């Protein structure tokens, strides 16, 4: 990626504002507010902002799903050892799966990040298979 691709119109607007208004020490509170608004627009709507939003979405989804996978593994191993019963872990797993995990999945889906979503689901199926094999060995 060349450096010209990283400089978007919003970034140019920030630079132009800085050149027009001179030294930062002389800025009024209104100038600071306008500058902050321009910086926010540049961060969220420029090429870097799009990458930042995608990285934040992916990080949140990976974190939530990793947490769900760990909870699932612990819940299955506990139920294999103690026998099938409704534990607080299972209730918490249900809450996380129906709340934060569903929202993270929807954010990936509606943002069009389907390849990453498929990768997470593939890993989840693999983890579930391994955990099920382990819990079957513990039961039998």
Backbone torsions as a table, in degrees:
resi	resn	phi	psi	omega
1	UNK	NA	128.0	179.9
2	UNK	-81.1	163.9	-178.0
3	UNK	-68.8	-24.2	179.3
4	UNK	-72.2	-26.8	177.3
5	UNK	-71.8	-26.0	-179.8
6	UNK	-79.6	-20.0	-179.2
7	UNK	-92.4	105.4	-179.3
8	UNK	-98.9	173.8	177.9
9	UNK	-58.9	-43.2	177.4
10	UNK	-61.0	-36.4	177.6
11	UNK	-67.3	-39.8	177.1
12	UNK	-63.4	-36.6	178.7
13	UNK	-63.9	-38.4	176.9
14	UNK	-64.0	-46.3	-179.5
15	UNK	-63.2	-42.2	178.5
16	UNK	-63.3	-41.0	177.8
17	UNK	-60.6	-43.6	-180.0
18	UNK	-63.7	-40.0	179.9
19	UNK	-68.6	-38.3	-178.6
20	UNK	-71.4	-34.0	-173.5
21	UNK	-97.2	-1.8	172.1
22	UNK	69.4	-143.2	-173.5
23	UNK	-65.2	137.3	-177.5
24	UNK	-62.7	-32.3	-178.2
25	UNK	-62.8	-23.7	-177.7
26	UNK	-93.6	2.7	-176.8
27	UNK	-73.5	145.0	174.0
28	UNK	-87.5	175.6	178.6
29	UNK	-65.3	-32.6	177.8
30	UNK	-67.4	-41.6	177.8
31	UNK	-60.7	-42.2	178.3
32	UNK	-62.3	-41.3	-179.5
33	UNK	-66.1	-43.2	177.6
34	UNK	-62.7	-44.1	179.1
35	UNK	-60.2	-44.8	-179.9
36	UNK	-63.2	-40.0	177.4
37	UNK	-62.7	-43.0	178.2
38	UNK	-63.6	-39.6	178.5
39	UNK	-65.9	-42.8	177.7
40	UNK	-59.5	-44.5	178.8
41	UNK	-62.5	-43.3	-179.4
42	UNK	-63.2	-39.0	-179.0
43	UNK	-70.7	-40.2	-172.6
44	UNK	-90.8	-20.7	-175.3
45	UNK	-115.9	-3.5	177.6
46	UNK	-87.7	179.2	179.4
47	UNK	-59.3	-37.7	179.1
48	UNK	-69.9	-38.5	179.5
49	UNK	-61.8	-38.8	178.3
50	UNK	-64.6	-40.0	177.8
51	UNK	-67.6	-38.4	179.1
52	UNK	-64.5	-43.9	179.4
53	UNK	-63.8	-41.9	178.9
54	UNK	-64.9	-41.5	179.1
55	UNK	-64.7	-40.0	178.7
56	UNK	-65.5	-42.3	178.7
57	UNK	-62.3	-45.5	-178.5
58	UNK	-67.8	-39.8	179.4
59	UNK	-64.2	-43.8	179.1
60	UNK	-62.7	-45.1	-179.5
61	UNK	-64.5	-44.6	-179.9
62	UNK	-63.5	-38.7	179.1
63	UNK	-65.1	-46.6	-178.8
64	UNK	-63.9	-45.5	-177.7
65	UNK	-69.7	-34.6	175.0
66	UNK	-62.4	-41.3	177.5
67	UNK	-62.5	-42.4	178.7
68	UNK	-64.0	-41.8	-179.5
69	UNK	-63.4	-42.2	179.3
70	UNK	-65.4	-44.9	178.0
71	UNK	-60.3	-42.0	179.1
72	UNK	-62.1	-44.8	-179.3
73	UNK	-61.7	-46.5	-179.5
74	UNK	-64.3	-42.9	179.8
75	UNK	-61.4	-43.8	-179.8
76	UNK	-66.8	-42.2	180.0
77	UNK	-65.7	-41.5	178.4
78	UNK	-63.6	-42.7	179.6
79	UNK	-69.7	-27.8	176.3
80	UNK	-71.1	-35.7	-178.7
81	UNK	-78.7	-47.9	-175.4
82	UNK	-88.2	-19.1	-173.5
83	UNK	101.5	159.1	-176.4
84	UNK	-66.1	119.8	175.5
85	UNK	-156.8	154.9	-179.0
86	UNK	-82.1	112.7	-179.3
87	UNK	-109.3	170.4	176.6
88	UNK	-65.3	-29.4	175.9
89	UNK	-62.2	-44.2	179.7
90	UNK	-65.3	-39.2	178.3
91	UNK	-65.2	-43.7	179.1
92	UNK	-65.3	-39.6	176.6
93	UNK	-60.2	-43.2	177.3
94	UNK	-61.9	-40.1	178.7
95	UNK	-64.4	-46.8	-178.8
96	UNK	-65.9	-40.9	-178.7
97	UNK	-67.3	-34.9	-178.5
98	UNK	-88.5	-14.4	-178.4
99	UNK	-108.6	-92.1	-175.3
100	UNK	-59.5	-39.4	-179.4
101	UNK	-67.5	-40.0	178.5
102	UNK	-65.8	-39.4	178.5
103	UNK	-67.2	-41.6	178.6
104	UNK	-63.8	-40.7	177.3
105	UNK	-64.2	-40.9	179.5
106	UNK	-66.0	-38.2	178.0
107	UNK	-62.9	-41.3	177.3
108	UNK	-65.6	-42.3	-177.9
109	UNK	-63.9	-50.3	-175.0
110	UNK	-77.0	-17.5	176.1
111	UNK	-86.2	-7.8	178.5
112	UNK	86.6	13.2	-179.5
113	UNK	-89.2	58.9	-171.6
114	UNK	-72.9	-32.6	-179.6
115	UNK	-64.3	-45.0	178.7
116	UNK	-65.3	-38.6	177.9
117	UNK	-61.1	-43.3	178.7
118	UNK	-65.4	-37.2	178.4
119	UNK	-63.7	-43.2	178.5
120	UNK	-63.7	-43.1	-179.9
121	UNK	-65.2	-37.4	177.0
122	UNK	-63.6	-43.6	177.5
123	UNK	-63.4	-41.0	179.1
124	UNK	-60.9	-41.8	177.9
125	UNK	-65.2	-39.4	178.5
126	UNK	-65.0	-43.6	179.1
127	UNK	-63.2	-44.1	-180.0
128	UNK	-60.8	-41.8	178.1
129	UNK	-61.5	-44.5	179.3
130	UNK	-65.3	-41.9	179.9
131	UNK	-66.4	-40.2	178.2
132	UNK	-63.6	-39.9	176.9
133	UNK	-64.0	-42.8	178.6
134	UNK	-63.0	-46.1	-179.3
135	UNK	-67.8	-30.5	175.0
136	UNK	-66.0	-38.9	176.6
137	UNK	-65.9	-38.2	179.1
138	UNK	-68.5	-32.6	179.9
139	UNK	-75.9	-37.0	-172.5
140	UNK	-93.0	NA	NA
